[in-house]
Amino acid sequence: MSIEIITTEELQEKLKKGENLELVDVREDEEVEFGMIPGAKHIKMGEIPANLDYFDKDKEYIFICRSGRRSENVCYYLQDQGYKVRNMLGGMLDWSGETK
C-alpha cells in the first residue's frame, strides 16, 4: 500500500493558512538542533514504537526527516498499525520555510 505524501510547498501553504497540523520530526537530536518546522513534535525514529500512545487514530500526522526516507519508513510502520499518515517529500533538505 502506498503512502500519502505532501510536498514542502504544500505544507508551507497549509501552515501559512494557519491550519492545525500534526507534524512529527523523526530525526536525531543533533539534526534537529539546526532547526525544526515550528510546531513539529520531535520523536526520534527509533522511539516511535515506544510512543504509539502519543498518536490518535482520528488525526492525520505528517512525518518529517532529513531527506524523506526515514519518515517514509515510519509512515509504513504506523500505517500498518492503522494510523493516518503522510510523508513530507524531500525532507528538511527541500524545506525553505521557517525553522526554529
N, C-alpha and C positions, 0 to 999 in steps of 0.2 A: 504494500500500500504506500502511495507516495505521501510526502509531507507538504502541507501548505507552506507557502513562502510569503515573505514580504520584502520588498526592496528597501534599501536605506532611504531612498527618496520618498517612498510611500509612508514609511514610518515617520520621517520628518514632517510630512504634511499632516498626519494624524496628530502628532504632538503639537504642531502649530495651532490646530483647531481646538486644542485643549481636550482631546479625547482621553478618557481614563483607561490607560492600557496597563496590562500586567507584563512588565519586562523583567527578564531574568538573565543576568550575565553569568556565564558558566566558566569564565577564565580564572586563572590562578591569581593569588593575591598580588604578586609582583606585576602582573599585567594590568590589573585594574587601577594600580597606583597612577598610571598615566592618564586616567580619566575614564569615567563611565557615562553612559547616557543618563541625564538627570531622571530620577525616579526609578531607575532599574534596581532590582534587588540582586545582591551578589550571593550566589550559591555555586561553589565550585563543582565542576562536572562530577568529580569523584564523590561528592557529598549529596548528589541528587537522590540516590536511593534511600538514604537515611532521613531525607527531608520531605518525603512524599506527603506528610500531613500538612505541609505548607500549601499544597496545591488543592484547588477546588474544582471538581469536575464540571461545574456550571460556568466556569470562566475560561477564557482563552488566554494562553500565555505565549509571549514572543520571546524566543531564546536567541542569545547573542554570544558570540565568541570572537576570536581574532579574525578568522577567515570565513567562518560559516560551517566548517567541517565538524568541530566538536559539538556545536549547538545542534547540528543535524542529527548526530548520534543520540543526543539527549532527547530530541523530538521523537525519534523512532522508539526509544525506550518508553517514554511517557505515553505516546500514542497507543502502544501495546497495552498499557495499563488502563486505557480508557480516558485519557485526558485530551483536551483540545489544545493543540499546539501549532505554532507557526515558527518557521526558521527565518532569521534575518539574513538574507542572501549577501554574501561578500563580507560579512562581519565588520568589525571595527576598522579594518583596513580600508573599507569603502565609505565609512561614516564621515561626513563632512559637517555634521551638525554640532550642536553644543555638547560639551562634556564637562563633568566636574569631578 
